[in-house]
Amino acid sequence: MAGGAETPRIECIELFPLHVPFRQLVRETMARSEGGLGMAIPSEEPWLGGDFVIARVHADDGSQGIAEAFVWLPETGVSPRELVAQVRDALARYVLGASPFDVRRIRYRMDSNVARCDVAKGLLDMALYDLMGKITGRPAHDSMGGRMVDSLPLCALIPLMDPAAMIQMASAFKDMGHTTFRFKLGRSIVEDRAIMAAAREELGGEVRLRVDYNQAYRPEEAVRAIQAIEPFGIDVAEQPVRLDDWLGMARVQSQVQTPLMAHEGCFSLTDISALVELGAVRVVGVNSERPGGVTQALSAIDYATERGLGVVLHNQPLGIASAMQVHLAAARAAVLGHAIELFGHVMLEDDLIVDPLVYGGGDVRVPTGPGFGVDLDLAALDRYSTGPCVTVRA
């Protein structure tokens, strides 16, 4: 610290479970979409909004760092209550009393003493990056290598619903300035092809298209499905087969030209490297929960860069994790190769930050304030909380 001052130490962790409903228009759209989910994922779980845990980490100099984790049982396999328990009962001890600037040492200790729990570890890791920025008065991207750009292009998400409505929605997003689109597919190969043919015709040859199957097909079907849409120029095909069928993903990737990306089946750095070494993916997917926080995300992006692979950052987070991913993307903008996708501000009825990120023209501005550059909206936190705050002290 400047002037030889002692580095602040972490003295308290607060954990808030919450649920934020989708906006009314989104709920109506989802009700008309595939399975009420807007995607082909084989889940009976309703999706009416987002379940989250927000962490607030206090240092002994009065500084605070905030973070969030999005959880949904069909994907993360953990509930807010379970996530809170993992932090309270197993992970907090490796954070409390430590300096946030020792973030890599903290992550190493968590990994050495607690297996898996990547989402919970990432929640704490993310809060440390915000806390470092709040202590130093510097934006979080300075701790990630520095900002390369002032704004970032955004990909628009198109849910799986009536094909004509999908094209109409994509056209509206194009009019707003978006030039990259992710289409949810997977009802049938014939329909997939028809949707992407119509999308390319409507949106033009200059826009970039990616697709997401949400585990819709068996490997042999996935090969046919992807080959059917390849004439329309597809950047990335996400999770075409069952989440745990890594060998099936590898078979598909060996028979198609389009780069594959895992999502539901990829949570840790080990998952990423194993999928790459198997030849199962040629694009790495990263968000605030995968592979868990900022430290692991930076490692994943740098690994992908060394292997000559693209990276997609995408999620439907609240404002805190949206800001984190913008900082992350700004620090690695030259190597990602793909537009980021942040759709929480479109889908959720509140972002739980005081001042929203600046979106416009298909872009998002990089925050410049200390840490992630956003502040937690305490009134909204109280409104959407689903249980009492859990406090863990040193």
TORKOL-4160 file (C-alpha; in steps of 0.2 Angstrom, whole numbers, padded with zeros to 4 digits, m for minus):
394
<pt num="1" X="0000" Y="0000" Z="0000"/>
<pt num="2" X="0005" Y="0018" Z="m0003"/>
<pt num="3" X="0016" Y="0026" Z="0011"/>
<pt num="4" X="0020" Y="0009" Z="0019"/>
<pt num="5" X="0003" Y="0007" Z="0026"/>
<pt num="6" X="m0002" Y="m0010" Z="0031"/>
<pt num="7" X="m0013" Y="m0020" Z="0018"/>
<pt num="8" X="m0031" Y="m0021" Z="0024"/>
<pt num="9" X="m0037" Y="m0038" Z="0029"/>
<pt num="10" X="m0054" Y="m0047" Z="0027"/>
<pt num="11" X="m0064" Y="m0047" Z="0042"/>
<pt num="12" X="m0082" Y="m0052" Z="0037"/>
<pt num="13" X="m0092" Y="m0060" Z="0023"/>
<pt num="14" X="m0110" Y="m0057" Z="0021"/>
<pt num="15" X="m0121" Y="m0069" Z="0009"/>
<pt num="16" X="m0138" Y="m0065" Z="0003"/>
<pt num="17" X="m0149" Y="m0077" Z="m0007"/>
<pt num="18" X="m0161" Y="m0070" Z="m0018"/>
<pt num="19" X="m0173" Y="m0072" Z="m0033"/>
<pt num="20" X="m0176" Y="m0059" Z="m0046"/>
<pt num="21" X="m0191" Y="m0063" Z="m0058"/>
<pt num="22" X="m0190" Y="m0060" Z="m0077"/>
<pt num="23" X="m0198" Y="m0045" Z="m0084"/>
<pt num="24" X="m0217" Y="m0047" Z="m0088"/>
<pt num="25" X="m0213" Y="m0047" Z="m0107"/>
<pt num="26" X="m0200" Y="m0060" Z="m0105"/>
<pt num="27" X="m0212" Y="m0071" Z="m0095"/>
<pt num="28" X="m0225" Y="m0069" Z="m0108"/>
<pt num="29" X="m0212" Y="m0073" Z="m0122"/>
<pt num="30" X="m0205" Y="m0088" Z="m0112"/>
<pt num="31" X="m0223" Y="m0095" Z="m0110"/>
<pt num="32" X="m0225" Y="m0096" Z="m0129"/>
<pt num="33" X="m0207" Y="m0103" Z="m0131"/>
<pt num="34" X="m0200" Y="m0121" Z="m0131"/>
<pt num="35" X="m0205" Y="m0130" Z="m0115"/>
<pt num="36" X="m0208" Y="m0113" Z="m0107"/>
<pt num="37" X="m0189" Y="m0111" Z="m0106"/>
<pt num="38" X="m0185" Y="m0103" Z="m0123"/>
<pt num="39" X="m0173" Y="m0118" Z="m0126"/>
<pt num="40" X="m0172" Y="m0136" Z="m0129"/>
<pt num="41" X="m0164" Y="m0141" Z="m0113"/>
<pt num="42" X="m0172" Y="m0157" Z="m0106"/>
<pt num="43" X="m0177" Y="m0150" Z="m0090"/>
<pt num="44" X="m0194" Y="m0150" Z="m0080"/>
<pt num="45" X="m0188" Y="m0136" Z="m0069"/>
<pt num="46" X="m0198" Y="m0120" Z="m0072"/>
<pt num="47" X="m0188" Y="m0105" Z="m0076"/>
<pt num="48" X="m0197" Y="m0089" Z="m0070"/>
<pt num="49" X="m0182" Y="m0079" Z="m0065"/>
<pt num="50" X="m0165" Y="m0080" Z="m0059"/>
<pt num="51" X="m0159" Y="m0087" Z="m0042"/>
<pt num="52" X="m0143" Y="m0079" Z="m0036"/>
<pt num="53" X="m0131" Y="m0077" Z="m0021"/>
<pt num="54" X="m0123" Y="m0060" Z="m0018"/>
<pt num="55" X="m0108" Y="m0059" Z="m0007"/>
<pt num="56" X="m0102" Y="m0043" Z="0001"/>
<pt num="57" X="m0084" Y="m0044" Z="0008"/>
<pt num="58" X="m0078" Y="m0032" Z="0021"/>
<pt num="59" X="m0060" Y="m0027" Z="0025"/>
<pt num="60" X="m0054" Y="m0020" Z="0041"/>
<pt num="61" X="m0051" Y="m0002" Z="0033"/>
<pt num="62" X="m0070" Y="m0001" Z="0030"/>
<pt num="63" X="m0069" Y="m0005" Z="0011"/>
<pt num="64" X="m0081" Y="m0017" Z="0004"/>
<pt num="65" X="m0081" Y="m0029" Z="m0012"/>
<pt num="66" X="m0096" Y="m0036" Z="m0020"/>
<pt num="67" X="m0100" Y="m0051" Z="m0031"/>
<pt num="68" X="m0114" Y="m0062" Z="m0037"/>
<pt num="69" X="m0117" Y="m0080" Z="m0043"/>
<pt num="70" X="m0131" Y="m0086" Z="m0054"/>
<pt num="71" X="m0137" Y="m0103" Z="m0050"/>
<pt num="72" X="m0150" Y="m0114" Z="m0059"/>
<pt num="73" X="m0151" Y="m0133" Z="m0054"/>
<pt num="74" X="m0152" Y="m0140" Z="m0072"/>
<pt num="75" X="m0135" Y="m0131" Z="m0075"/>
<pt num="76" X="m0125" Y="m0127" Z="m0059"/>
<pt num="77" X="m0132" Y="m0142" Z="m0049"/>
<pt num="78" X="m0132" Y="m0131" Z="m0034"/>
<pt num="79" X="m0146" Y="m0120" Z="m0025"/>
<pt num="80" X="m0143" Y="m0103" Z="m0017"/>
<pt num="81" X="m0145" Y="m0111" Z="0000"/>
<pt num="82" X="m0131" Y="m0124" Z="m0004"/>
<pt num="83" X="m0120" Y="m0111" Z="m0011"/>
<pt num="84" X="m0121" Y="m0101" Z="0005"/>
<pt num="85" X="m0117" Y="m0117" Z="0015"/>
<pt num="86" X="m0102" Y="m0120" Z="0005"/>
<pt num="87" X="m0095" Y="m0103" Z="0008"/>
<pt num="88" X="m0100" Y="m0103" Z="0027"/>
<pt num="89" X="m0095" Y="m0120" Z="0031"/>
<pt num="90" X="m0080" Y="m0124" Z="0020"/>
<pt num="91" X="m0072" Y="m0109" Z="0011"/>
<pt num="92" X="m0074" Y="m0093" Z="0021"/>
<pt num="93" X="m0059" Y="m0099" Z="0033"/>
<pt num="94" X="m0047" Y="m0097" Z="0018"/>
<pt num="95" X="m0053" Y="m0079" Z="0015"/>
<pt num="96" X="m0055" Y="m0072" Z="0032"/>
<pt num="97" X="m0040" Y="m0063" Z="0039"/>
<pt num="98" X="m0031" Y="m0063" Z="0022"/>
<pt num="99" X="m0027" Y="m0049" Z="0011"/>
<pt num="100" X="m0038" Y="m0047" Z="m0005"/>
<pt num="101" X="m0022" Y="m0044" Z="m0014"/>
<pt num="102" X="m0017" Y="m0062" Z="m0011"/>
<pt num="103" X="m0031" Y="m0068" Z="m0022"/>
<pt num="104" X="m0021" Y="m0081" Z="m0031"/>
<pt num="105" X="m0015" Y="m0089" Z="m0014"/>
<pt num="106" X="m0033" Y="m0088" Z="m0008"/>
<pt num="107" X="m0039" Y="m0098" Z="m0023"/>
<pt num="108" X="m0024" Y="m0110" Z="m0021"/>
<pt num="109" X="m0029" Y="m0114" Z="m0003"/>
<pt num="110" X="m0047" Y="m0116" Z="m0007"/>
<pt num="111" X="m0043" Y="m0128" Z="m0021"/>
<pt num="112" X="m0031" Y="m0138" Z="m0010"/>
<pt num="113" X="m0043" Y="m0140" Z="0004"/>
<pt num="114" X="m0060" Y="m0141" Z="m0004"/>
<pt num="115" X="m0064" Y="m0151" Z="m0020"/>
<pt num="116" X="m0075" Y="m0144" Z="m0034"/>
<pt num="117" X="m0087" Y="m0130" Z="m0027"/>
<pt num="118" X="m0081" Y="m0119" Z="m0042"/>
<pt num="119" X="m0096" Y="m0108" Z="m0041"/>
<pt num="120" X="m0094" Y="m0104" Z="m0023"/>
<pt num="121" X="m0075" Y="m0102" Z="m0025"/>
<pt num="122" X="m0079" Y="m0090" Z="m0039"/>
<pt num="123" X="m0091" Y="m0080" Z="m0029"/>
<pt num="124" X="m0077" Y="m0076" Z="m0016"/>
<pt num="125" X="m0064" Y="m0073" Z="m0029"/>
<pt num="126" X="m0075" Y="m0061" Z="m0039"/>
<pt num="127" X="m0078" Y="m0051" Z="m0023"/>
<pt num="128" X="m0059" Y="m0049" Z="m0020"/>
<pt num="129" X="m0056" Y="m0041" Z="m0037"/>
<pt num="130" X="m0069" Y="m0028" Z="m0033"/>
<pt num="131" X="m0062" Y="m0026" Z="m0015"/>
<pt num="132" X="m0045" Y="m0023" Z="m0022"/>
<pt num="133" X="m0051" Y="m0009" Z="m0033"/>
<pt num="134" X="m0061" Y="m0001" Z="m0019"/>
<pt num="135" X="m0045" Y="m0001" Z="m0008"/>
<pt num="136" X="m0034" Y="0006" Z="m0022"/>
<pt num="137" X="m0047" Y="0017" Z="m0030"/>
<pt num="138" X="m0043" Y="0009" Z="m0047"/>
<pt num="139" X="m0055" Y="0000" Z="m0059"/>
<pt num="140" X="m0055" Y="m0019" Z="m0058"/>
<pt num="141" X="m0048" Y="m0021" Z="m0076"/>
<pt num="142" X="m0032" Y="m0014" Z="m0069"/>
<pt num="143" X="m0030" Y="m0030" Z="m0059"/>
<pt num="144" X="m0033" Y="m0040" Z="m0075"/>
<pt num="145" X="m0020" Y="m0033" Z="m0086"/>
<pt num="146" X="m0028" Y="m0016" Z="m0090"/>
<pt num="147" X="m0042" Y="m0009" Z="m0101"/>
<pt num="148" X="m0039" Y="m0012" Z="m0120"/>
<pt num="149" X="m0056" Y="m0004" Z="m0126"/>
<pt num="150" X="m0068" Y="0008" Z="m0120"/>
<pt num="151" X="m0084" Y="m0001" Z="m0126"/>
<pt num="152" X="m0088" Y="m0019" Z="m0131"/>
<pt num="153" X="m0100" Y="m0026" Z="m0144"/>
<pt num="154" X="m0114" Y="m0037" Z="m0138"/>
<pt num="155" X="m0122" Y="m0052" Z="m0145"/>
<pt num="156" X="m0141" Y="m0053" Z="m0145"/>
<pt num="157" X="m0150" Y="m0069" Z="m0138"/>
<pt num="158" X="m0164" Y="m0076" Z="m0148"/>
<pt num="159" X="m0175" Y="m0089" Z="m0138"/>
<pt num="160" X="m0182" Y="m0105" Z="m0146"/>
<pt num="161" X="m0200" Y="m0101" Z="m0150"/>
<pt num="162" X="m0211" Y="m0098" Z="m0166"/>
<pt num="163" X="m0198" Y="m0097" Z="m0180"/>
<pt num="164" X="m0206" Y="m0081" Z="m0188"/>
<pt num="165" X="m0206" Y="m0073" Z="m0170"/>
<pt num="166" X="m0187" Y="m0077" Z="m0169"/>
<pt num="167" X="m0183" Y="m0069" Z="m0185"/>
<pt num="168" X="m0193" Y="m0054" Z="m0180"/>
<pt num="169" X="m0184" Y="m0052" Z="m0163"/>
<pt num="170" X="m0167" Y="m0054" Z="m0172"/>
<pt num="171" X="m0172" Y="m0040" Z="m0184"/>
<pt num="172" X="m0177" Y="m0029" Z="m0170"/>
<pt num="173" X="m0160" Y="m0031" Z="m0161"/>
<pt num="174" X="m0151" Y="m0028" Z="m0177"/>
<pt num="175" X="m0161" Y="m0011" Z="m0179"/>
<pt num="176" X="m0154" Y="m0007" Z="m0161"/>
<pt num="177" X="m0136" Y="m0010" Z="m0167"/>
<pt num="178" X="m0132" Y="m0028" Z="m0163"/>
<pt num="179" X="m0121" Y="m0037" Z="m0176"/>
<pt num="180" X="m0120" Y="m0054" Z="m0168"/>
<pt num="181" X="m0134" Y="m0066" Z="m0163"/>
<pt num="182" X="m0136" Y="m0082" Z="m0154"/>
<pt num="183" X="m0150" Y="m0093" Z="m0159"/>
<pt num="184" X="m0158" Y="m0106" Z="m0148"/>
<pt num="185" X="m0161" Y="m0122" Z="m0159"/>
<pt num="186" X="m0164" Y="m0140" Z="m0156"/>
<pt num="187" X="m0183" Y="m0145" Z="m0160"/>
<pt num="188" X="m0178" Y="m0153" Z="m0177"/>
<pt num="189" X="m0164" Y="m0153" Z="m0190"/>
<pt num="190" X="m0177" Y="m0147" Z="m0203"/>
<pt num="191" X="m0183" Y="m0133" Z="m0192"/>
<pt num="192" X="m0165" Y="m0128" Z="m0187"/>
<pt num="193" X="m0160" Y="m0126" Z="m0205"/>
<pt num="194" X="m0175" Y="m0116" Z="m0209"/>
<pt num="195" X="m0173" Y="m0104" Z="m0195"/>
<pt num="196" X="m0154" Y="m0101" Z="m0199"/>
<pt num="197" X="m0158" Y="m0099" Z="m0218"/>
<pt num="198" X="m0171" Y="m0086" Z="m0214"/>
<pt num="199" X="m0160" Y="m0077" Z="m0201"/>
<pt num="200" X="m0146" Y="m0076" Z="m0214"/>
<pt num="201" X="m0158" Y="m0069" Z="m0227"/>
<pt num="202" X="m0166" Y="m0057" Z="m0215"/>
<pt num="203" X="m0150" Y="m0051" Z="m0206"/>
<pt num="204" X="m0138" Y="m0051" Z="m0221"/>
<pt num="205" X="m0121" Y="m0058" Z="m0224"/>
<pt num="206" X="m0111" Y="m0046" Z="m0213"/>
<pt num="207" X="m0118" Y="m0051" Z="m0196"/>
<pt num="208" X="m0111" Y="m0065" Z="m0186"/>
<pt num="209" X="m0122" Y="m0080" Z="m0181"/>
<pt num="210" X="m0120" Y="m0093" Z="m0167"/>
<pt num="211" X="m0131" Y="m0106" Z="m0161"/>
<pt num="212" X="m0135" Y="m0115" Z="m0145"/>
<pt num="213" X="m0143" Y="m0133" Z="m0144"/>
<pt num="214" X="m0144" Y="m0135" Z="m0126"/>
<pt num="215" X="m0140" Y="m0154" Z="m0127"/>
<pt num="216" X="m0154" Y="m0157" Z="m0139"/>
<pt num="217" X="m0146" Y="m0171" Z="m0150"/>
<pt num="218" X="m0137" Y="m0187" Z="m0149"/>
<pt num="219" X="m0120" Y="m0186" Z="m0157"/>
<pt num="220" X="m0125" Y="m0193" Z="m0174"/>
<pt num="221" X="m0140" Y="m0181" Z="m0175"/>
<pt num="222" X="m0129" Y="m0167" Z="m0170"/>
<pt num="223" X="m0117" Y="m0170" Z="m0184"/>
<pt num="224" X="m0132" Y="m0169" Z="m0197"/>
<pt num="225" X="m0139" Y="m0154" Z="m0188"/>
<pt num="226" X="m0123" Y="m0144" Z="m0188"/>
<pt num="227" X="m0119" Y="m0149" Z="m0206"/>
<pt num="228" X="m0137" Y="m0143" Z="m0211"/>
<pt num="229" X="m0134" Y="m0125" Z="m0205"/>
<pt num="230" X="m0115" Y="m0123" Z="m0210"/>
<pt num="231" X="m0119" Y="m0115" Z="m0227"/>
<pt num="232" X="m0126" Y="m0100" Z="m0217"/>
<pt num="233" X="m0109" Y="m0096" Z="m0209"/>
<pt num="234" X="m0110" Y="m0101" Z="m0191"/>
<pt num="235" X="m0097" Y="m0095" Z="m0179"/>
<pt num="236" X="m0100" Y="m0107" Z="m0164"/>
<pt num="237" X="m0112" Y="m0121" Z="m0160"/>
<pt num="238" X="m0115" Y="m0123" Z="m0142"/>
<pt num="239" X="m0118" Y="m0139" Z="m0132"/>
<pt num="240" X="m0126" Y="m0150" Z="m0146"/>
<pt num="241" X="m0125" Y="m0166" Z="m0135"/>
<pt num="242" X="m0128" Y="m0171" Z="m0118"/>
<pt num="243" X="m0118" Y="m0162" Z="m0105"/>
<pt num="244" X="m0108" Y="m0177" Z="m0099"/>
<pt num="245" X="m0105" Y="m0184" Z="m0116"/>
<pt num="246" X="m0088" Y="m0177" Z="m0119"/>
<pt num="247" X="m0083" Y="m0191" Z="m0131"/>
<pt num="248" X="m0098" Y="m0188" Z="m0141"/>
<pt num="249" X="m0094" Y="m0170" Z="m0142"/>
<pt num="250" X="m0077" Y="m0175" Z="m0149"/>
<pt num="251" X="m0085" Y="m0186" Z="m0162"/>
<pt num="252" X="m0096" Y="m0172" Z="m0168"/>
<pt num="253" X="m0082" Y="m0159" Z="m0168"/>
<pt num="254" X="m0071" Y="m0171" Z="m0179"/>
<pt num="255" X="m0085" Y="m0171" Z="m0192"/>
<pt num="256" X="m0091" Y="m0153" Z="m0193"/>
<pt num="257" X="m0082" Y="m0137" Z="m0198"/>
<pt num="258" X="m0091" Y="m0126" Z="m0186"/>
<pt num="259" X="m0081" Y="m0124" Z="m0169"/>
<pt num="260" X="m0091" Y="m0132" Z="m0154"/>
<pt num="261" X="m0092" Y="m0124" Z="m0137"/>
<pt num="262" X="m0097" Y="m0133" Z="m0121"/>
<pt num="263" X="m0108" Y="m0124" Z="m0108"/>
<pt num="264" X="m0118" Y="m0135" Z="m0097"/>
<pt num="265" X="m0104" Y="m0148" Z="m0097"/>
<pt num="266" X="m0090" Y="m0137" Z="m0092"/>
<pt num="267" X="m0086" Y="m0129" Z="m0075"/>
<pt num="268" X="m0068" Y="m0130" Z="m0071"/>
<pt num="269" X="m0051" Y="m0127" Z="m0079"/>
<pt num="270" X="m0048" Y="m0145" Z="m0079"/>
<pt num="271" X="m0065" Y="m0147" Z="m0089"/>
<pt num="272" X="m0059" Y="m0134" Z="m0101"/>
<pt num="273" X="m0042" Y="m0142" Z="m0104"/>
<pt num="274" X="m0049" Y="m0160" Z="m0105"/>
<pt num="275" X="m0062" Y="m0155" Z="m0118"/>
<pt num="276" X="m0049" Y="m0146" Z="m0128"/>
<pt num="277" X="m0036" Y="m0160" Z="m0127"/>
<pt num="278" X="m0050" Y="m0172" Z="m0133"/>
<pt num="279" X="m0053" Y="m0161" Z="m0148"/>
<pt num="280" X="m0071" Y="m0159" Z="m0142"/>
<pt num="281" X="m0071" Y="m0140" Z="m0143"/>
<pt num="282" X="m0063" Y="m0126" Z="m0153"/>
<pt num="283" X="m0071" Y="m0111" Z="m0143"/>
<pt num="284" X="m0070" Y="m0109" Z="m0124"/>
<pt num="285" X="m0085" Y="m0103" Z="m0114"/>
<pt num="286" X="m0082" Y="m0092" Z="m0099"/>
<pt num="287" X="m0093" Y="m0083" Z="m0087"/>
<pt num="288" X="m0094" Y="m0078" Z="m0069"/>
<pt num="289" X="m0098" Y="m0096" Z="m0063"/>
<pt num="290" X="m0087" Y="m0105" Z="m0076"/>
<pt num="291" X="m0073" Y="m0109" Z="m0072"/>
<pt num="292" X="m0077" Y="m0099" Z="m0056"/>
<pt num="293" X="m0072" Y="m0081" Z="m0053"/>
<pt num="294" X="m0060" Y="m0069" Z="m0061"/>
<pt num="295" X="m0044" Y="m0078" Z="m0057"/>
<pt num="296" X="m0049" Y="m0094" Z="m0066"/>
<pt num="297" X="m0057" Y="m0085" Z="m0080"/>
<pt num="298" X="m0041" Y="m0076" Z="m0084"/>
<pt num="299" X="m0032" Y="m0092" Z="m0084"/>
<pt num="300" X="m0045" Y="m0100" Z="m0096"/>
<pt num="301" X="m0044" Y="m0085" Z="m0108"/>
<pt num="302" X="m0025" Y="m0086" Z="m0108"/>
<pt num="303" X="m0025" Y="m0105" Z="m0110"/>
<pt num="304" X="m0037" Y="m0103" Z="m0125"/>
<pt num="305" X="m0026" Y="m0089" Z="m0133"/>
<pt num="306" X="m0011" Y="m0100" Z="m0132"/>
<pt num="307" X="m0020" Y="m0114" Z="m0140"/>
<pt num="308" X="m0027" Y="m0103" Z="m0154"/>
<pt num="309" X="m0045" Y="m0104" Z="m0148"/>
<pt num="310" X="m0059" Y="m0091" Z="m0147"/>
<pt num="311" X="m0068" Y="m0087" Z="m0131"/>
<pt num="312" X="m0086" Y="m0083" Z="m0128"/>
<pt num="313" X="m0091" Y="m0073" Z="m0113"/>
<pt num="314" X="m0110" Y="m0075" Z="m0110"/>
<pt num="315" X="m0123" Y="m0076" Z="m0096"/>
<pt num="316" X="m0139" Y="m0068" Z="m0090"/>
<pt num="317" X="m0132" Y="m0060" Z="m0074"/>
<pt num="318" X="m0137" Y="m0045" Z="m0063"/>
<pt num="319" X="m0127" Y="m0029" Z="m0063"/>
<pt num="320" X="m0112" Y="m0034" Z="m0053"/>
<pt num="321" X="m0107" Y="m0050" Z="m0063"/>
<pt num="322" X="m0111" Y="m0040" Z="m0079"/>
<pt num="323" X="m0099" Y="m0027" Z="m0074"/>
<pt num="324" X="m0086" Y="m0040" Z="m0069"/>
<pt num="325" X="m0087" Y="m0048" Z="m0086"/>
<pt num="326" X="m0086" Y="m0031" Z="m0095"/>
<pt num="327" X="m0070" Y="m0028" Z="m0086"/>
<pt num="328" X="m0064" Y="m0045" Z="m0090"/>
<pt num="329" X="m0068" Y="m0043" Z="m0108"/>
<pt num="330" X="m0060" Y="m0026" Z="m0109"/>
<pt num="331" X="m0044" Y="m0033" Z="m0102"/>
<pt num="332" X="m0043" Y="m0047" Z="m0115"/>
<pt num="333" X="m0053" Y="m0039" Z="m0130"/>
<pt num="334" X="m0039" Y="m0042" Z="m0142"/>
<pt num="335" X="m0039" Y="m0061" Z="m0140"/>
<pt num="336" X="m0058" Y="m0066" Z="m0137"/>
<pt num="337" X="m0063" Y="m0066" Z="m0156"/>
<pt num="338" X="m0081" Y="m0066" Z="m0152"/>
<pt num="339" X="m0094" Y="m0053" Z="m0145"/>
<pt num="340" X="m0099" Y="m0055" Z="m0127"/>
<pt num="341" X="m0117" Y="m0058" Z="m0122"/>
<pt num="342" X="m0125" Y="m0050" Z="m0107"/>
<pt num="343" X="m0143" Y="m0052" Z="m0106"/>
<pt num="344" X="m0148" Y="m0050" Z="m0088"/>
<pt num="345" X="m0153" Y="m0032" Z="m0090"/>
<pt num="346" X="m0165" Y="m0037" Z="m0104"/>
<pt num="347" X="m0172" Y="m0052" Z="m0095"/>
<pt num="348" X="m0173" Y="m0048" Z="m0077"/>
<pt num="349" X="m0184" Y="m0035" Z="m0069"/>
<pt num="350" X="m0170" Y="m0027" Z="m0058"/>
<pt num="351" X="m0151" Y="m0028" Z="m0059"/>
<pt num="352" X="m0148" Y="m0023" Z="m0041"/>
<pt num="353" X="m0135" Y="m0010" Z="m0044"/>
<pt num="354" X="m0138" Y="0009" Z="m0040"/>
<pt num="355" X="m0133" Y="0015" Z="m0057"/>
<pt num="356" X="m0135" Y="0003" Z="m0072"/>
<pt num="357" X="m0121" Y="0000" Z="m0085"/>
<pt num="358" X="m0122" Y="0010" Z="m0100"/>
<pt num="359" X="m0129" Y="0000" Z="m0115"/>
<pt num="360" X="m0133" Y="0007" Z="m0132"/>
<pt num="361" X="m0131" Y="0004" Z="m0150"/>
<pt num="362" X="m0127" Y="m0014" Z="m0148"/>
<pt num="363" X="m0113" Y="m0010" Z="m0136"/>
<pt num="364" X="m0109" Y="m0008" Z="m0117"/>
<pt num="365" X="m0097" Y="0005" Z="m0110"/>
<pt num="366" X="m0083" Y="m0001" Z="m0099"/>
<pt num="367" X="m0086" Y="0006" Z="m0081"/>
<pt num="368" X="m0071" Y="0017" Z="m0075"/>
<pt num="369" X="m0075" Y="0018" Z="m0056"/>
<pt num="370" X="m0066" Y="0009" Z="m0042"/>
<pt num="371" X="m0067" Y="m0010" Z="m0043"/>
<pt num="372" X="m0081" Y="m0015" Z="m0054"/>
<pt num="373" X="m0088" Y="0003" Z="m0054"/>
<pt num="374" X="m0105" Y="m0002" Z="m0048"/>
<pt num="375" X="m0114" Y="m0001" Z="m0031"/>
<pt num="376" X="m0126" Y="m0013" Z="m0023"/>
<pt num="377" X="m0144" Y="m0007" Z="m0022"/>
<pt num="378" X="m0148" Y="m0010" Z="m0004"/>
<pt num="379" X="m0167" Y="m0007" Z="m0006"/>
<pt num="380" X="m0168" Y="m0019" Z="m0021"/>
<pt num="381" X="m0157" Y="m0032" Z="m0011"/>
<pt num="382" X="m0170" Y="m0032" Z="0003"/>
<pt num="383" X="m0184" Y="m0033" Z="m0009"/>
<pt num="384" X="m0178" Y="m0048" Z="m0018"/>
<pt num="385" X="m0170" Y="m0058" Z="m0004"/>
<pt num="386" X="m0177" Y="m0075" Z="m0001"/>
<pt num="387" X="m0169" Y="m0078" Z="0016"/>
<pt num="388" X="m0159" Y="m0069" Z="0030"/>
<pt num="389" X="m0141" Y="m0063" Z="0027"/>
<pt num="390" X="m0128" Y="m0075" Z="0033"/>
<pt num="391" X="m0113" Y="m0067" Z="0041"/>
<pt num="392" X="m0096" Y="m0076" Z="0043"/>
<pt num="393" X="m0083" Y="m0067" Z="0054"/>
<pt num="394" X="m0065" Y="m0069" Z="0056"/>
